[in-house]
Amino acid sequence: MTIRNRRWLLCPLLMLAGATLIGPVQAEDWRVAYRQDIYAWSGAMAVAEITNDWNGTLKDGDDGFLWMQEVAAVGYGPFSIGYVSRHHAEYEFPNALARGFYYEANDVALDDRYEVEAEVRARHYQGEGLSLSWDFESARANQWSITPSITWLRLYRLIWGEVSGTMNYLDADHWGGDLDVDYGYTEDKIPPARALDGRSYGDLYSLDLAFHWRWQNYQIDYQGYNLLARIDWPDMPGTIANKNWQYDSGALTTDSDYFVYGYEFYENRVLRPPRVHTLRQQYALTSELNVTLSSYLNRIRNGHELGLRWQPDTFAWTLALDSKGEAFRVGMHHRRVQIELLSDSLNISRSRLLALQFGVVLVF
């Protein structure tokens, strides 16, 4: 049996192991749930403007982060199984390089050639798959709970590695670079781009964890993703080389002996996806009013929001401030429905810090 065939067998084996460990489900209601989580940060430009080919207003910040996940799940008792779609991207790059991207994307004509020496680090994957979870709760209602999840995703998009060197830009017909690249990809983004023979796929396996604890007036809720995780990518396309090119009036030239000096390869790789954490704390001032502190932690940007939660009846209303990002969060919570929105601008299309959480649960 080949290595690839063994890897394909791992997904159903994980599902079988989960079914063996959980034992018989309890005699409780069936439930169906849907949840969408988006948290995005862009230092150089509004999130929507970057996705629109850098068509917007350039700002002074660095780096970029995206966490976008959708889960549609069905559960019975403490057990649930869900379909997961995830898009996770972390980019480290200076604002000076972002300015060069902006010039090139918008065909800006400069009087003097713009040159920048910089380094980019990328951890970017996208895929979909399944998640199995089991909820352990205290005998005393709402005192504590721990929910581990085993997640498998079939990945179809990847940009992973480092690029460093010099890039230059004068106008739409005169730009280029001299770069040392060491990265894997499903589509080569760096000229002269490599044409691949076909599609490439990988698999992500991870242990995720949710935790809830309440003591008197204090409550804490934690959610962690990729706590123990790996990406297996057989025959991953990659390049370790120097790329030297210049576009001159539509012609591709080089001031070196080769456009690409190094290796372009297909290789089995194991990658470690970055962890993402969310920590929510609240303290009850009265029976209806709570002060809250929420933290969103990742390798690119740590966000902290101080706010209030008011629950006069079955609905709870939240208002919080991320002072570093100058962004407000507003939200509505119900036992079966919740929605939250965070933005640093009243015009969402101009938000550099943007988050959306939406969830609904139906019980039968």
N, C-alpha and C positions, 0 to 999 in steps of 0.2 A: 504493500500500500504506500502511495507517495505521501510526502509531507503535506501537500495541498489537500489530499483526500482526508487525511487525519484532521486537518483544521476544519474542514466542512463538517466533520462528525462532532466537533466540540460543541456546537450550538445546541443540537437536540440532546446531547448528553447533559449539558447544563440544565436544560428544561426538565429532563428526567430526574436529575439529582434534586432539583428544587421541589418537584412533586413528591419525592421520597421523604425529604426532610420535613415538609410542612405537616404531614399526616392528615387526618380527616378534618374537613372544615367544620366550623361551628354552625349550629342551626340559627343563622341570622339572615338579615335581608340581603338580597342582591343589590348591587349598586353599579351605576355607570358614571364615569367621571371624564371630564375633559379639562385640560389646563394648558395655557400658553404663557411662557415666560420669555421676555425680551429685555436684555440689558445691554446697551450700546454706548460706547464713548469714542469720540474722535477729537483729537487735540487740534488738528490742522484745519478742520472744516466741519460743517454740519453733516451729520450722519447721512441724511437723505441726499445731500449735495455730492458727497463722495460716491455713493452708489449711482448717481446720475453723471458718471464720467467726470468727476471733479468740476462740475459746473456750478460755481457758487462763489462765496467770499472767503478768502484765505485768512485764517487766524494764526495765533502765535504758538499754539500747543504742539506737543509731540505725540507719537504713538496712536494706537487704535485697538479697540476691544469690541468683540461681539459675542453674546451668548443668546441664542435663539432656540428654544425647545418647545415642542408640542407633544403632549401625551394624551392619548385616548385609551382609557382603561376600563376593565370590568372586574368587579370584585365580589367575593362572597366570604363572609366572616373576616378573618384577619388576612386572607390571601387576596392578591390582585395580580393581574397580568395586563400589560399595556403595550400598545404600539407607540414607539418613540421616534420622532424626527428631530435631529439636532444639527445645528450649525454653530461652530465654535471657532473663533479666530482671535489670535493675539499677535499684534505686530509692534515691534520696537523700531522706531526710526526717528531721526531728528526733523525739526521743522524745516531746516534748510533743504533737505531732500524732498519734502512734501511740496515746497515751492517749485522745485524743478518739475515734479509730476504735474503740478497745476499749469505751468507754462506749456508743457508738451500737450496735455489733454485739451487745452483751450487755444492752441495754435497762436500763442502770444508772440509777437515780433519784438525783439529787444535790440537796443542800440549796441550793447556790448555782450559778449558771450558770458553766460552764467555757468560757473563751475562749482561743484560741491564734492567734497570727499566725505563719505559717510558709510555707515554699516546698518544693515537691516537684518533683523531676526524675525522669523515667521513660524508660528505654530497654528496651522489652519486646516480643519477637517470638516467634512459634512457627510451625513449618512442617516440611515433609518434602520430600525430593528425592533427588538422586544425587550421588555423589562419585567422581571418577576420580583415581587416584594411580599414581605411577611411582617405583620404588625404585632409587636409584643407590648402589652399594656399592663399597668399596675392594677391590682385588685380594686384599689380605690379610684373612683372615676376621675379622670382628667388630672391625675397626679403626675404621671410620667408615661412616656411611650418611646420605644425604639423601633425604627422601621428600616432594616437593611434591604437593599435591592441589588439584584444581579442584572446587569444590562449588557446586551449584545447589539452592536450596530454594524451594518454592512456599509462601509464607507466608499463613496464614489468620487470624492473631491479631496485633494491634498496639495498643500504647499507647505514645505517643512524644511527649514535650514537657515543658512546665513549667506549673505551677500555683502561684500565690501569693496570699496574702490572709489573711482572718480567718474562722475557724470558731467556732461556739458550740454548746454542748450543755447541756441541763438534765435532760431525761428523754426517753423514747421518743417523746413527743408534742410536744416542743418543742426543735427544733434547726435549725441553718441555717448559711449562710455568705455571705460577700461576697468573691468570688474573681475574679482576673484569670487567664484560661486561654489557653494557646497550645499546643494539642496535637492530634495525629492519633490515630485510633482505629478499631477495627472494631466497638466498642460503647462508646457514650458512658456514662461512669461518674459524671458529675457532674450533680446535679440543677440545673434540670429537664432530664432526659436527653432527648437528641435521638433521635427514631425514624428509623432509616435505611430507605432504599428496598429494600435487598437486601444480599447478601454482598459483601465487598470483598477482593481478593487482591493480593499483591505478590510480587516475586521477589528473592531474595538471591543474589548471585554473590560468591564469595570464593576467595582463594588461601590455603590452609593449608599448614603446613610442619612436618615432624618431622625431627629431627637427632640423630644418635648419634655419639659420639667416645670412643675409649678410648686411653689412653696409660699404659703400665706399670700402676701400681696405681689410677690415677684413671679414672673414667668419668662422662660427662655425657649426659643425655637431655633433649631439649627438644621440646615440642609447642606450636605456636602456631596459633590460629584467628582468622579475619578479619584477617589481616595486610594484605592488600589486598582491600577488600570494599566493596560498595554494595548498597543496597536500592532497587529501582525499584518505586514504588507508583503506578500510574495511578489517577486519580480517588479519591485517598485522602480519606476523610471527615475533616473537621477543624473546629476552632472557635478563633477568635481574638476574644475578647469578655470582658466583665465579666458574671459570673453572680451574681445577688443573689436569695436565696430564704430563706424561713423556714417550717418546718412548725410549725403551731400547732393542736394538737388535731385532726390529720388534714387540715387545710386548708393549701394551699400559698399563701403570701402573699409580698409583697416590699415593702421600704421604699424602693424606687427606682421610676422610671417604667416600667422593663421588667425582666422576669426575666432576659433575655439581651440585652445591649446590645453589638452587634458583628457579627461575620460567622460564619455556618456555611456550609461550602463543601465541594465536591469538587474536588481539585486534584492534578495530577501532581507527585509529590515524589521526590527522591533523598535517601536517608538513609545515614548511615555507621554500621554496627553496631560496637559496642565490641570491642576485641581482648581475647582471653583467652589467658594463657600458663601453661604448666606447665614447671618446670625441676627435674630430679632429678639430684643429684650423689652419688657414692659413692666411698669410698677403702678399698681392701683393707688391713686390718690383718694378717690371716693368709689362708691359702688358703680358709678357711671363713667368716671374720667380716669384715664391712664396716661402716664408719660412714657414715651417709647424711644428706643435707640436701635436703629437697624444698621447693619454693616454688610457691605457687599465686597468680598475680598477675592482678588485675583492678582496675577503677576504684573498686570499693566496698570491698574488703577484700583485703589481701595477707597470706597465711598462710605461715608457715615452720615446718617440722617437722624436728626433729633425732632421729635414731634409729639402730637397728642392724639389720643384715640377716645372718642366719645360714643357711648352706647346707651342711649336713653330707653331703647326697647329691643326688638329683635334685630334691628339694623345697627351696625357700628360704622362710624365715620372717622376717617383718619386724615391728618394734615401734618406734613413733615418737611424739613428743610435740610438740604445738603449744602452747607455753607461754602465748602470748597468749590463745588461746581455751580453755586448760585442757582440751584434748581429746587423746585417745590414738588412734593408728591401729594396727591389727593387720592382718596380711596373710599370704597363702600364695601362692607362685608356683611354677609348673611350666612346662616348655617349652610345654605345650599349654593350660594352665588357670591363671588367676590370679584372686584375689579379695582385696579390701581394704575395710576399714570404718573410718571415722573418726567419733568422736562425743565430745561433751563430757558425756555422761550415760550411765549404764548402761541407763537407760530411753530408748530411741531416740525415743519419742513426745515426750520433753521436751528434745530436743537443739536448741540454737540453732545449732550448727556440726555439719554432718552431711555425710559423703561416702561414696560407694560406687563402687567400680570392680570390674567383673566382665568377664572375657573368656575365650573358648574358641576354639581353632583346631583344625580337622580337616584332615588331609592325606591325599590319595588318590594 
